[in-house]
Amino acid sequence: MMWPRWWGVLLMVPALACAAPVTFDVYLQLHVGMSEAELLKTAGKPDHVDVRNGRELWWLGNDDTPAQTIVKIESGKVSAIRREQSL
């Protein structure tokens, strides 16, 4: 059976949609008070943005970087940074 060419593109989309995890070297560059724009330039696009309790940006871990990084944003600036071990 021959698959349509666009199926390959559809299969690649979820892989491209995932953000890269924040490595420890990048994590050390993050600091309270940096702008959200500077954060995104340093850490890249987050995997998830949670607005239920303020604004939190999440970068999930993977096998190589088994930690997730959560950054809270208030008034366009980083107000808190935490890193949690992924299971």
CNS distance restraints for C-alpha pairs under 8 A (distance, minus, plus):
assign (resid   3 and name CA) (resid   7 and name CA) 6.89 0.50 0.50
assign (resid   4 and name CA) (resid   8 and name CA) 7.99 0.50 0.50
assign (resid   5 and name CA) (resid   9 and name CA) 7.49 0.50 0.50
assign (resid   6 and name CA) (resid  10 and name CA) 6.41 0.50 0.50
assign (resid   7 and name CA) (resid  11 and name CA) 6.23 0.50 0.50
assign (resid   8 and name CA) (resid  12 and name CA) 6.36 0.50 0.50
assign (resid   9 and name CA) (resid  13 and name CA) 6.40 0.50 0.50
assign (resid  10 and name CA) (resid  14 and name CA) 7.80 0.50 0.50
assign (resid  11 and name CA) (resid  15 and name CA) 7.81 0.50 0.50
assign (resid  12 and name CA) (resid  16 and name CA) 6.35 0.50 0.50
assign (resid  13 and name CA) (resid  17 and name CA) 6.13 0.50 0.50
assign (resid  14 and name CA) (resid  18 and name CA) 6.74 0.50 0.50
assign (resid  18 and name CA) (resid  47 and name CA) 6.14 0.50 0.50
assign (resid  19 and name CA) (resid  44 and name CA) 7.39 0.50 0.50
assign (resid  19 and name CA) (resid  45 and name CA) 5.92 0.50 0.50
assign (resid  19 and name CA) (resid  46 and name CA) 5.80 0.50 0.50
assign (resid  19 and name CA) (resid  47 and name CA) 5.20 0.50 0.50
assign (resid  19 and name CA) (resid  59 and name CA) 6.95 0.50 0.50
assign (resid  19 and name CA) (resid  60 and name CA) 7.82 0.50 0.50
assign (resid  20 and name CA) (resid  44 and name CA) 7.44 0.50 0.50
assign (resid  20 and name CA) (resid  45 and name CA) 7.86 0.50 0.50
assign (resid  20 and name CA) (resid  46 and name CA) 7.95 0.50 0.50
assign (resid  20 and name CA) (resid  59 and name CA) 7.35 0.50 0.50
assign (resid  20 and name CA) (resid  60 and name CA) 7.84 0.50 0.50
assign (resid  21 and name CA) (resid  59 and name CA) 5.49 0.50 0.50
assign (resid  21 and name CA) (resid  60 and name CA) 5.60 0.50 0.50
assign (resid  21 and name CA) (resid  61 and name CA) 5.13 0.50 0.50
assign (resid  21 and name CA) (resid  62 and name CA) 6.85 0.50 0.50
assign (resid  21 and name CA) (resid  65 and name CA) 6.57 0.50 0.50
assign (resid  21 and name CA) (resid  67 and name CA) 7.99 0.50 0.50
assign (resid  21 and name CA) (resid  68 and name CA) 7.21 0.50 0.50
assign (resid  21 and name CA) (resid  69 and name CA) 7.94 0.50 0.50
assign (resid  22 and name CA) (resid  26 and name CA) 6.02 0.50 0.50
assign (resid  22 and name CA) (resid  27 and name CA) 6.17 0.50 0.50
assign (resid  22 and name CA) (resid  43 and name CA) 6.13 0.50 0.50
assign (resid  22 and name CA) (resid  59 and name CA) 6.40 0.50 0.50
assign (resid  22 and name CA) (resid  60 and name CA) 7.85 0.50 0.50
assign (resid  22 and name CA) (resid  61 and name CA) 7.45 0.50 0.50
assign (resid  22 and name CA) (resid  65 and name CA) 7.52 0.50 0.50
assign (resid  22 and name CA) (resid  68 and name CA) 7.50 0.50 0.50
assign (resid  22 and name CA) (resid  69 and name CA) 6.68 0.50 0.50
assign (resid  23 and name CA) (resid  27 and name CA) 6.11 0.50 0.50
assign (resid  23 and name CA) (resid  65 and name CA) 6.28 0.50 0.50
assign (resid  24 and name CA) (resid  28 and name CA) 6.23 0.50 0.50
assign (resid  25 and name CA) (resid  29 and name CA) 6.89 0.50 0.50
assign (resid  26 and name CA) (resid  30 and name CA) 6.89 0.50 0.50
assign (resid  26 and name CA) (resid  42 and name CA) 7.01 0.50 0.50
assign (resid  26 and name CA) (resid  43 and name CA) 6.51 0.50 0.50
assign (resid  27 and name CA) (resid  43 and name CA) 7.83 0.50 0.50
assign (resid  27 and name CA) (resid  69 and name CA) 7.96 0.50 0.50
assign (resid  29 and name CA) (resid  42 and name CA) 7.70 0.50 0.50
assign (resid  30 and name CA) (resid  34 and name CA) 7.53 0.50 0.50
assign (resid  30 and name CA) (resid  39 and name CA) 6.93 0.50 0.50
assign (resid  30 and name CA) (resid  42 and name CA) 7.75 0.50 0.50
assign (resid  30 and name CA) (resid  81 and name CA) 7.85 0.50 0.50
assign (resid  31 and name CA) (resid  78 and name CA) 7.16 0.50 0.50
assign (resid  31 and name CA) (resid  81 and name CA) 7.46 0.50 0.50
assign (resid  32 and name CA) (resid  77 and name CA) 7.52 0.50 0.50
assign (resid  32 and name CA) (resid  78 and name CA) 4.98 0.50 0.50
assign (resid  32 and name CA) (resid  79 and name CA) 5.25 0.50 0.50
assign (resid  32 and name CA) (resid  80 and name CA) 6.03 0.50 0.50
assign (resid  32 and name CA) (resid  81 and name CA) 7.18 0.50 0.50
assign (resid  33 and name CA) (resid  77 and name CA) 5.42 0.50 0.50
assign (resid  33 and name CA) (resid  78 and name CA) 5.11 0.50 0.50
assign (resid  33 and name CA) (resid  79 and name CA) 6.29 0.50 0.50
assign (resid  34 and name CA) (resid  38 and name CA) 6.34 0.50 0.50
assign (resid  34 and name CA) (resid  39 and name CA) 6.65 0.50 0.50
assign (resid  34 and name CA) (resid  77 and name CA) 5.62 0.50 0.50
assign (resid  34 and name CA) (resid  78 and name CA) 5.55 0.50 0.50
assign (resid  35 and name CA) (resid  39 and name CA) 6.21 0.50 0.50
assign (resid  35 and name CA) (resid  76 and name CA) 5.95 0.50 0.50
assign (resid  35 and name CA) (resid  77 and name CA) 4.45 0.50 0.50
assign (resid  35 and name CA) (resid  78 and name CA) 6.25 0.50 0.50
assign (resid  36 and name CA) (resid  40 and name CA) 6.17 0.50 0.50
assign (resid  36 and name CA) (resid  73 and name CA) 7.14 0.50 0.50
assign (resid  36 and name CA) (resid  76 and name CA) 5.55 0.50 0.50
assign (resid  36 and name CA) (resid  77 and name CA) 5.49 0.50 0.50
assign (resid  36 and name CA) (resid  78 and name CA) 6.48 0.50 0.50
assign (resid  37 and name CA) (resid  41 and name CA) 6.17 0.50 0.50
assign (resid  38 and name CA) (resid  42 and name CA) 6.11 0.50 0.50
assign (resid  39 and name CA) (resid  43 and name CA) 5.83 0.50 0.50
assign (resid  39 and name CA) (resid  44 and name CA) 7.54 0.50 0.50
assign (resid  39 and name CA) (resid  78 and name CA) 7.85 0.50 0.50
assign (resid  40 and name CA) (resid  44 and name CA) 4.74 0.50 0.50
assign (resid  40 and name CA) (resid  45 and name CA) 6.00 0.50 0.50
assign (resid  40 and name CA) (resid  46 and name CA) 7.91 0.50 0.50
assign (resid  46 and name CA) (resid  57 and name CA) 5.97 0.50 0.50
assign (resid  46 and name CA) (resid  58 and name CA) 5.49 0.50 0.50
assign (resid  46 and name CA) (resid  59 and name CA) 4.97 0.50 0.50
assign (resid  47 and name CA) (resid  57 and name CA) 7.66 0.50 0.50
assign (resid  47 and name CA) (resid  58 and name CA) 5.73 0.50 0.50
assign (resid  47 and name CA) (resid  59 and name CA) 5.11 0.50 0.50
assign (resid  47 and name CA) (resid  60 and name CA) 6.38 0.50 0.50
assign (resid  48 and name CA) (resid  57 and name CA) 5.96 0.50 0.50
assign (resid  48 and name CA) (resid  58 and name CA) 5.04 0.50 0.50
assign (resid  48 and name CA) (resid  59 and name CA) 6.87 0.50 0.50
assign (resid  49 and name CA) (resid  55 and name CA) 7.01 0.50 0.50
assign (resid  49 and name CA) (resid  56 and name CA) 5.69 0.50 0.50
assign (resid  49 and name CA) (resid  57 and name CA) 4.62 0.50 0.50
assign (resid  49 and name CA) (resid  58 and name CA) 6.17 0.50 0.50
assign (resid  50 and name CA) (resid  54 and name CA) 7.68 0.50 0.50
assign (resid  50 and name CA) (resid  55 and name CA) 5.76 0.50 0.50
assign (resid  50 and name CA) (resid  56 and name CA) 5.05 0.50 0.50
assign (resid  50 and name CA) (resid  57 and name CA) 6.43 0.50 0.50
assign (resid  50 and name CA) (resid  58 and name CA) 7.79 0.50 0.50
assign (resid  51 and name CA) (resid  55 and name CA) 4.54 0.50 0.50
assign (resid  51 and name CA) (resid  56 and name CA) 6.40 0.50 0.50
assign (resid  54 and name CA) (resid  72 and name CA) 7.44 0.50 0.50
assign (resid  54 and name CA) (resid  73 and name CA) 7.39 0.50 0.50
assign (resid  54 and name CA) (resid  74 and name CA) 7.34 0.50 0.50
assign (resid  55 and name CA) (resid  72 and name CA) 5.79 0.50 0.50
assign (resid  55 and name CA) (resid  73 and name CA) 5.38 0.50 0.50
assign (resid  55 and name CA) (resid  74 and name CA) 7.02 0.50 0.50
assign (resid  56 and name CA) (resid  70 and name CA) 6.49 0.50 0.50
assign (resid  56 and name CA) (resid  71 and name CA) 5.47 0.50 0.50
assign (resid  56 and name CA) (resid  72 and name CA) 4.39 0.50 0.50
assign (resid  56 and name CA) (resid  73 and name CA) 6.09 0.50 0.50
assign (resid  57 and name CA) (resid  70 and name CA) 5.68 0.50 0.50
assign (resid  57 and name CA) (resid  71 and name CA) 5.21 0.50 0.50
assign (resid  57 and name CA) (resid  72 and name CA) 6.48 0.50 0.50
assign (resid  57 and name CA) (resid  73 and name CA) 7.74 0.50 0.50
assign (resid  58 and name CA) (resid  68 and name CA) 7.07 0.50 0.50
assign (resid  58 and name CA) (resid  69 and name CA) 5.80 0.50 0.50
assign (resid  58 and name CA) (resid  70 and name CA) 4.64 0.50 0.50
assign (resid  58 and name CA) (resid  71 and name CA) 6.62 0.50 0.50
assign (resid  59 and name CA) (resid  68 and name CA) 5.56 0.50 0.50
assign (resid  59 and name CA) (resid  69 and name CA) 5.17 0.50 0.50
assign (resid  59 and name CA) (resid  70 and name CA) 6.55 0.50 0.50
assign (resid  60 and name CA) (resid  67 and name CA) 6.88 0.50 0.50
assign (resid  60 and name CA) (resid  68 and name CA) 4.43 0.50 0.50
assign (resid  60 and name CA) (resid  69 and name CA) 6.59 0.50 0.50
assign (resid  61 and name CA) (resid  65 and name CA) 5.28 0.50 0.50
assign (resid  61 and name CA) (resid  66 and name CA) 4.82 0.50 0.50
assign (resid  61 and name CA) (resid  67 and name CA) 4.71 0.50 0.50
assign (resid  61 and name CA) (resid  68 and name CA) 4.76 0.50 0.50
assign (resid  61 and name CA) (resid  69 and name CA) 7.81 0.50 0.50
assign (resid  61 and name CA) (resid  86 and name CA) 6.41 0.50 0.50
assign (resid  62 and name CA) (resid  66 and name CA) 5.23 0.50 0.50
assign (resid  62 and name CA) (resid  67 and name CA) 7.40 0.50 0.50
assign (resid  66 and name CA) (resid  85 and name CA) 6.14 0.50 0.50
assign (resid  66 and name CA) (resid  86 and name CA) 5.19 0.50 0.50
assign (resid  66 and name CA) (resid  87 and name CA) 7.44 0.50 0.50
assign (resid  67 and name CA) (resid  83 and name CA) 6.43 0.50 0.50
assign (resid  67 and name CA) (resid  84 and name CA) 5.41 0.50 0.50
assign (resid  67 and name CA) (resid  85 and name CA) 4.33 0.50 0.50
assign (resid  67 and name CA) (resid  86 and name CA) 4.78 0.50 0.50
assign (resid  68 and name CA) (resid  83 and name CA) 5.68 0.50 0.50
assign (resid  68 and name CA) (resid  84 and name CA) 5.34 0.50 0.50
assign (resid  68 and name CA) (resid  85 and name CA) 6.39 0.50 0.50
assign (resid  68 and name CA) (resid  86 and name CA) 6.15 0.50 0.50
assign (resid  69 and name CA) (resid  81 and name CA) 7.38 0.50 0.50
assign (resid  69 and name CA) (resid  82 and name CA) 5.90 0.50 0.50
assign (resid  69 and name CA) (resid  83 and name CA) 4.48 0.50 0.50
assign (resid  69 and name CA) (resid  84 and name CA) 6.49 0.50 0.50
assign (resid  70 and name CA) (resid  81 and name CA) 5.94 0.50 0.50
assign (resid  70 and name CA) (resid  82 and name CA) 5.34 0.50 0.50
assign (resid  70 and name CA) (resid  83 and name CA) 6.24 0.50 0.50
assign (resid  71 and name CA) (resid  78 and name CA) 6.74 0.50 0.50
assign (resid  71 and name CA) (resid  79 and name CA) 7.62 0.50 0.50
assign (resid  71 and name CA) (resid  80 and name CA) 5.78 0.50 0.50
assign (resid  71 and name CA) (resid  81 and name CA) 4.56 0.50 0.50
assign (resid  71 and name CA) (resid  82 and name CA) 6.47 0.50 0.50
assign (resid  72 and name CA) (resid  78 and name CA) 5.88 0.50 0.50
assign (resid  72 and name CA) (resid  79 and name CA) 5.60 0.50 0.50
assign (resid  72 and name CA) (resid  80 and name CA) 5.09 0.50 0.50
assign (resid  72 and name CA) (resid  81 and name CA) 6.44 0.50 0.50
assign (resid  73 and name CA) (resid  77 and name CA) 5.39 0.50 0.50
assign (resid  73 and name CA) (resid  78 and name CA) 4.66 0.50 0.50
assign (resid  73 and name CA) (resid  79 and name CA) 5.60 0.50 0.50
assign (resid  73 and name CA) (resid  80 and name CA) 7.34 0.50 0.50
assign (resid  74 and name CA) (resid  78 and name CA) 6.42 0.50 0.50
assign (resid  74 and name CA) (resid  79 and name CA) 6.02 0.50 0.50
